[in-house]
Amino acid sequence: MSSNETPERPSSPSEAPPAEPVTFTVKSSHDQKYTISLPLTTPVLEVKNKLAEMSEIPADRQRLIYSGRVMKDEETLATYKIQSGHTVHMVKGAASNANRGAAAGGPASTGNVRPAVPTNIAAGSGNNPLAGLTGARYAGHVQLPSADMFGPDGGMGPPPDPEQLAQAMNNPLFQGTMNEMLRNPQLLDYIIASNPMLQQLGPEARRLMQSDMFRQMMTNPDVIRQMSQMGGSLGGRGFGGMGAPPPSFPEPGRTDTTPAPPGGAGAGTTASPPPQPPFGASGAPNPFAALFGAPADSTPGGQSFGFNPEILNQLGLGTAAPSTGTPSTGVPATGGQAAPLPMFDPAAMNALLSAMGQQGLGTPSPAPADNRPPEERYADQLRQLNDMGFFDFDRNVEALRRSGGSVQGAINQLLG
Amino acid sequence: MVAKVPRNFRLLEELEKGEKGLGADGCSYGLVEGDDVMMSNWNATILGPPHSNHENRIYSLKIHCGNSYPDEPPIVHFISRINLPGVDAQNGRVELAKLQRVSNWNRDFTMERILVALREHMAHPNHRKLHQPPENNTY
């Protein structure tokens, strides 16, 4: 067997490092290359500092890999025996490693670690928690609502009546969508991590959103109908209603047998978020605060549930049922009505509601956003791609669309 | 018939490719000891694939190329702890038979091919969301 012969190795670097500098290439993830000439005695940290000037990636975020090894700051180039003409890979790491371990958790990790924001959301889909739903993974699955769901006058009309809501809830597609969303740990992570109130609740909020009860509640048409009626009864005060005065709303004391009028502050569209969480820990006055404040276990018969249709609305309600207006009243409902629904920790519920309200309203909503031209919608991402040397507009847009707006994902597409 | 490339020529080729950074994205490999004439022991890194729990992580591996490489596949271990089917949870040993692209070993296959296959394996829809141990844990 002749396969063990040893061909001539290239000049062995094992002798004392030569004084003259080696010239090597640093390749970063976007096909950018930097050529550096440094003596072998240079510490790696110094290389990173030099690269920071050239690449604008701060030294502490650079990770350098050479020949299958991560280069440590305190070592010198000689440790890694870099030779002229060789290539070092530079990877841009996250700013801090502190939270990353906890980010890995799926639904199983509802324990005491607070999940960090998923890094790929940070990577480019901006602050839009629903961006993931626009990605290729959900193509054809979630239909984003079109503009007509806001009605002929762009959402100034009355909200859909409870029957329409209920109809939407009966739609299996919609229910599936809702379940899908609540099952998506990234979205939950994001909602929790981006809202200080939910963060304070810690694992509680996560458990709540992931619980079957909550999901059932979100997808049970009867509950929704009931809540709509309650919402009508509650009028526009707080609860995600856009803060318009409730001139003609019925008294809070109305019973659920009274047909709910299509009340609600019609002024709201998803594009005009409320200045603060209208309902929740901020203590906005509302007639039912006392009910929500009741300890969970003291009212076994009393049911407390909450729900903000805005988020449903954004998730495809508009396409599931032809609504004529935006349901601008958030309708969390309380009270001891007949529905045999479990009780949640009121504080958690409150925070969750306002968080969802904020998420649904406070960020540029995907529904109108999708009607914007791509150069506007992906302006930031496109600029980044251009900076990285991807100049083909059509391809960039296509890649961004497939990746749901994530620059990282788009790059993978473009390079793939 | 094409002549078989002897082990060490083949490894030299791979070494050069690794050092010059000509290899695939997200993978890097090189000799543990630069003066190892037998070129048996290698380091490798895999950059965690995006859109997975591995994103932004760098996984270190060690590869041992026996005397009969490339007729026989190398022995691959993860050094960084990873939760991945086909990787022994006790010692990080990679079962190449579980990796689709390299399960049927062929002497034309390279270490890079294994690394790429592993990276794809990590990005597989069934695996990418697996709970991962904290970073910087090693076997």
Chai-1 contact restraints between the chains, C-beta under 6 A:
chainA,res_idxA,chainB,res_idxB,connection_type,confidence,min_distance_angstrom,max_distance_angstrom,comment,restraint_id
A,S3,B,P6,contact,1.0,0.0,6.0,A-B,restraint_1
A,S3,B,R7,contact,1.0,0.0,6.0,A-B,restraint_2
A,T6,B,N8,contact,1.0,0.0,6.0,A-B,restraint_3
A,T6,B,V37,contact,1.0,0.0,6.0,A-B,restraint_4
A,P7,B,N8,contact,1.0,0.0,6.0,A-B,restraint_5
A,P7,B,F9,contact,1.0,0.0,6.0,A-B,restraint_6
A,S12,B,D35,contact,1.0,0.0,6.0,A-B,restraint_7
A,P13,B,G34,contact,1.0,0.0,6.0,A-B,restraint_8
A,S14,B,D35,contact,1.0,0.0,6.0,A-B,restraint_9
A,K27,B,G21,contact,1.0,0.0,6.0,A-B,restraint_10
A,I65,B,S28,contact,1.0,0.0,6.0,A-B,restraint_11
A,I65,B,T45,contact,1.0,0.0,6.0,A-B,restraint_12
A,S67,B,G18,contact,1.0,0.0,6.0,A-B,restraint_13
A,S67,B,E19,contact,1.0,0.0,6.0,A-B,restraint_14
A,S67,B,G30,contact,1.0,0.0,6.0,A-B,restraint_15
A,G68,B,S28,contact,1.0,0.0,6.0,A-B,restraint_16
A,G68,B,Y29,contact,1.0,0.0,6.0,A-B,restraint_17
A,G68,B,G30,contact,1.0,0.0,6.0,A-B,restraint_18
A,G68,B,N43,contact,1.0,0.0,6.0,A-B,restraint_19
A,G68,B,A44,contact,1.0,0.0,6.0,A-B,restraint_20
A,G68,B,T45,contact,1.0,0.0,6.0,A-B,restraint_21
A,R69,B,N43,contact,1.0,0.0,6.0,A-B,restraint_22
A,V70,B,I58,contact,1.0,0.0,6.0,A-B,restraint_23
A,K81,B,G34,contact,1.0,0.0,6.0,A-B,restraint_24
A,H86,B,E19,contact,1.0,0.0,6.0,A-B,restraint_25
A,T87,B,K20,contact,1.0,0.0,6.0,A-B,restraint_26
A,T87,B,G21,contact,1.0,0.0,6.0,A-B,restraint_27
A,H89,B,S28,contact,1.0,0.0,6.0,A-B,restraint_28
A,V91,B,L47,contact,1.0,0.0,6.0,A-B,restraint_29
A,G93,B,N56,contact,1.0,0.0,6.0,A-B,restraint_30
A,A94,B,N56,contact,1.0,0.0,6.0,A-B,restraint_31
A,R100,B,E135,contact,1.0,0.0,6.0,A-B,restraint_32
A,G101,B,P134,contact,1.0,0.0,6.0,A-B,restraint_33
A,G101,B,E135,contact,1.0,0.0,6.0,A-B,restraint_34
A,A104,B,N53,contact,1.0,0.0,6.0,A-B,restraint_35
A,A104,B,H131,contact,1.0,0.0,6.0,A-B,restraint_36
A,A104,B,Q132,contact,1.0,0.0,6.0,A-B,restraint_37
A,G105,B,H131,contact,1.0,0.0,6.0,A-B,restraint_38
A,G106,B,K129,contact,1.0,0.0,6.0,A-B,restraint_39
A,G106,B,H131,contact,1.0,0.0,6.0,A-B,restraint_40
A,T119,B,E55,contact,1.0,0.0,6.0,A-B,restraint_41
A,T119,B,N56,contact,1.0,0.0,6.0,A-B,restraint_42
A,N120,B,H51,contact,1.0,0.0,6.0,A-B,restraint_43
A,N120,B,E55,contact,1.0,0.0,6.0,A-B,restraint_44
A,Q408,B,P50,contact,1.0,0.0,6.0,A-B,restraint_45
